[in-house]
């Protein structure tokens, strides 16, 4: 099952990987419920911020700096 990025998992937002009919049902659900779509758009957008390349690079640099400090390189 393919889920969403936010913390809470809801069965109605999951679809079976490789099952285009199931995916189509989920897309229709979003098209029919604009209020829920807007709510979840915000949730997804906030969740995606954690995975921006800039954030990832900052974390990698921090890890390297920590290792350099620890091993005196």
N, C-alpha and C positions, 0 to 999 in steps of 0.2 A: 504494500500500500504506500502511496506517496502522500505525504502530509504537508502541512504548512510549516512555516518557519517559527511562528510564535510559540510560546511556552505551552499553553493549554492546547490539547488535541481534541478535536471534535470529529466524531465519525462522519457527520454530514459534509465535512470538508475534505475527506480522504477519497482518493480514487485508486482503483486497481491499476498498477503499472501495466502498460501494454493493452489496456482495455479502453478503446476509443469511445465506446458507447457510454461507459461509466464516466469518462472525462466529459463527454458532451452533456450529460445530465448535470454535472457540477457547474459547467459553464452556463447552462440554462438557469440554474439556481441563482447564480450571480446576476444574470441579466434580469431576472424576475424580482430580485430583492435589492433595489438600489441603495436602501439605507444600510443594509448589512455590507454591501460592496464598499461603500464609503468608509464604514467603520473598519473593515478589514484592510482596506487600502492603507489606512494610517498605520495599523499594526504591522503590516508587511514592510512599509517604508521605514518605520523605526527599527525593525529587526534587521533590515538590510544594512543599516548604518554600521553595524558591528563588523561587517564583512567588506567594507570599502577598502580599496587597495592602500590608501593612505594609512588607515588604521592598522592594517596588516603589516605594513612596512615599519611603522612606529614600534609595534610589538617585536618584530624581528630585530630591529636596531637595539631595542632595550635588552633583548636576550643576549645579543653579542656583547654589549657593554658590560652586562653582569658577568658573563664568562671571562671577559678580559680582566675585570677587576678581581675575580676569584682566582684566576690562574696567573695574574701578573704579567700578562702578555703585552 
